[in-house]
Every structure is written in C-alpha cells, then in structure tokens.
Amino acid sequence: MHRRPTRYGEGEHNELVVVLDCVDLDRASAFWCAALGYVGPPAEWQTGPYRQLLPADGDGIELLLQRVPEGHGMKNRVHLDLRTPDVQQEVARLAGLGASQQTSAPIEEDGWVWHVLSDPDGNELCVLQPPTDNA
C-alpha cells in the first residue's frame, strides 16, 4: 500500500500521525475505516498492539490505533472533528457504524452546528456542519 505522508514543519521527514487508544483493534479498525473511508494493510501485516489505517487514495493523515488494556476514562483532551454539509445525516451514518451520540440536541455557535459522539471505545469526536457562508 502506497501512501503520501502528511508532512509538518521544516523537516523533510517530519510526519503527522494521529494515534487513538482502543481496547479492540478489530472493532476500532472496522469503525474508523468505515467512518473515514480509510483502509488497513492486510491482516498478516498487522501484528502487536497497533493497527495502521490509511486514506484509501493514499493522500492524508495516517490513523494509528493502539491497543490499551483499560477502557476510556475521562474527557478527551484531543479529538477528531469531521466536517460535513449535513450534520444529521452524518450523525445517523456514524451511529449506524457503532458511534454513540453524546449530545441530545445540536450545539450551535457562530453559525456552526455540531454533535458530540463517541466511537465504540469511548473516544470523542465531533460532527460539524460549517455555516453556509463558510462552505
């Protein structure tokens, strides 16, 4: 699988990777691949406590799942935001994949509308719809 790394900073080899803790690598992999349109290398390449997920087209940020023994505890200090033109439709799609909705009504601020969800391991994510004049 070929991937064009997402670079940051001045260094030629500096690469941005997002790491998410999870208890069940298979469950987390299935959820995030379906949610983001990512793919994982063949099962025989996946060993140990990590699972590498990549954008299907090879262009974008790597998501690395890290198996941990404990479940999710307190509020995340870092989370993913998924921007979409239809927040309700995307929330319903992600719920169908196993996400849990944490907000009963959409949050609205400065024209932005969003819901807070949790992935199957309890990691928070937000689904946001930008203001119409910001599209």
C-alpha positions as a Python dict, from the first residue, in 0.01 Angstrom:
ca = {
    (1, 'M'): (0, 0, 0),
    (2, 'H'): (148, 334, -106),
    (3, 'R'): (88, 648, 95),
    (4, 'R'): (191, 1007, 57),
    (5, 'P'): (281, 1111, 415),
    (6, 'T'): (136, 1428, 562),
    (7, 'R'): (434, 1648, 641),
    (8, 'Y'): (463, 1916, 907),
    (9, 'G'): (725, 2173, 999),
    (10, 'E'): (1054, 2233, 824),
    (11, 'G'): (1197, 1881, 836),
    (12, 'E'): (1200, 1669, 523),
    (13, 'H'): (1095, 1359, 717),
    (14, 'N'): (864, 1511, 980),
    (15, 'E'): (535, 1326, 950),
    (16, 'L'): (200, 1378, 1124),
    (17, 'V'): (22, 1066, 1257),
    (18, 'V'): (-288, 1065, 1479),
    (19, 'V'): (-293, 788, 1742),
    (20, 'L'): (-615, 664, 1907),
    (21, 'D'): (-626, 430, 2205),
    (22, 'C'): (-868, 138, 2183),
    (23, 'V'): (-940, -191, 2356),
    (24, 'D'): (-1044, -394, 2049),
    (25, 'L'): (-833, -335, 1737),
    (26, 'D'): (-1070, -517, 1503),
    (27, 'R'): (-1377, -324, 1621),
    (28, 'A'): (-1197, 11, 1618),
    (29, 'S'): (-1049, -60, 1275),
    (30, 'A'): (-1387, -150, 1127),
    (31, 'F'): (-1547, 165, 1272),
    (32, 'W'): (-1278, 414, 1166),
    (33, 'C'): (-1226, 262, 820),
    (34, 'A'): (-1599, 290, 750),
    (35, 'A'): (-1628, 634, 913),
    (36, 'L'): (-1334, 791, 728),
    (37, 'G'): (-1308, 585, 409),
    (38, 'Y'): (-970, 452, 524),
    (39, 'V'): (-816, 110, 467),
    (40, 'G'): (-584, -111, 667),
    (41, 'P'): (-298, -320, 531),
    (42, 'P'): (-360, -696, 501),
    (43, 'A'): (-416, -882, 830),
    (44, 'E'): (-81, -1062, 806),
    (45, 'W'): (96, -724, 821),
    (46, 'Q'): (-92, -625, 1137),
    (47, 'T'): (85, -755, 1445),
    (48, 'G'): (123, -643, 1802),
    (49, 'P'): (-76, -371, 1973),
    (50, 'Y'): (-106, -140, 1670),
    (51, 'R'): (-325, -112, 1361),
    (52, 'Q'): (-227, 130, 1086),
    (53, 'L'): (-516, 287, 891),
    (54, 'L'): (-456, 492, 579),
    (55, 'P'): (-666, 704, 342),
    (56, 'A'): (-790, 481, 60),
    (57, 'D'): (-643, 717, -201),
    (58, 'G'): (-312, 739, -15),
    (59, 'D'): (-344, 1113, 45),
    (60, 'G'): (-387, 1229, 403),
    (61, 'I'): (-314, 1166, 767),
    (62, 'E'): (-235, 819, 899),
    (63, 'L'): (-454, 698, 1185),
    (64, 'L'): (-272, 457, 1415),
    (65, 'L'): (-486, 253, 1653),
    (66, 'Q'): (-308, 148, 1972),
    (67, 'R'): (-449, -134, 2182),
    (68, 'V'): (-457, -50, 2553),
    (69, 'P'): (-580, -269, 2841),
    (70, 'E'): (-806, -9, 3001),
    (71, 'G'): (-1127, 141, 2866),
    (72, 'H'): (-1181, 510, 2812),
    (73, 'G'): (-1193, 720, 3129),
    (74, 'M'): (-1222, 1096, 3143),
    (75, 'K'): (-1293, 1355, 2873),
    (76, 'N'): (-1055, 1350, 2577),
    (77, 'R'): (-810, 1638, 2560),
    (78, 'V'): (-775, 1585, 2183),
    (79, 'H'): (-1046, 1464, 1948),
    (80, 'L'): (-1128, 1442, 1578),
    (81, 'D'): (-1369, 1683, 1407),
    (82, 'L'): (-1549, 1555, 1099),
    (83, 'R'): (-1687, 1840, 885),
    (84, 'T'): (-1991, 1766, 670),
    (85, 'P'): (-2258, 1956, 477),
    (86, 'D'): (-2536, 1758, 656),
    (87, 'V'): (-2471, 1704, 1027),
    (88, 'Q'): (-2786, 1497, 1093),
    (89, 'Q'): (-2721, 1258, 806),
    (90, 'E'): (-2357, 1207, 909),
    (91, 'V'): (-2451, 1154, 1276),
    (92, 'A'): (-2702, 889, 1170),
    (93, 'R'): (-2443, 719, 947),
    (94, 'L'): (-2183, 709, 1224),
    (95, 'A'): (-2438, 584, 1478),
    (96, 'G'): (-2514, 302, 1235),
    (97, 'L'): (-2142, 216, 1242),
    (98, 'G'): (-2139, 195, 1622),
    (99, 'A'): (-2085, 552, 1743),
    (100, 'S'): (-2280, 677, 2045),
    (101, 'Q'): (-2436, 1021, 2037),
    (102, 'Q'): (-2340, 1226, 2345),
    (103, 'T'): (-2549, 1537, 2273),
    (104, 'S'): (-2928, 1513, 2253),
    (105, 'A'): (-2964, 1838, 2058),
    (106, 'P'): (-2720, 2002, 1818),
    (107, 'I'): (-2484, 2262, 1961),
    (108, 'E'): (-2488, 2590, 1768),
    (109, 'E'): (-2224, 2860, 1782),
    (110, 'D'): (-2137, 3136, 1533),
    (111, 'G'): (-2327, 2958, 1255),
    (112, 'W'): (-2159, 2621, 1320),
    (113, 'V'): (-2380, 2327, 1417),
    (114, 'W'): (-2243, 2007, 1570),
    (115, 'H'): (-2299, 1697, 1776),
    (116, 'V'): (-2055, 1521, 2005),
    (117, 'L'): (-2027, 1145, 1956),
    (118, 'S'): (-1809, 865, 2092),
    (119, 'D'): (-1652, 587, 1890),
    (120, 'P'): (-1702, 227, 2014),
    (121, 'D'): (-1409, 273, 2256),
    (122, 'G'): (-1547, 596, 2404),
    (123, 'N'): (-1312, 833, 2217),
    (124, 'E'): (-1494, 1158, 2149),
    (125, 'L'): (-1542, 1303, 1803),
    (126, 'C'): (-1748, 1594, 1678),
    (127, 'V'): (-1955, 1606, 1362),
    (128, 'L'): (-1972, 1967, 1243),
    (129, 'Q'): (-2167, 2149, 978),
    (130, 'P'): (-2000, 2479, 885),
    (131, 'P'): (-2200, 2798, 837),
    (132, 'T'): (-2346, 2825, 487),
    (133, 'D'): (-2130, 3133, 415),
    (134, 'N'): (-1818, 2934, 514),
    (135, 'A'): (-1861, 2639, 273),
}
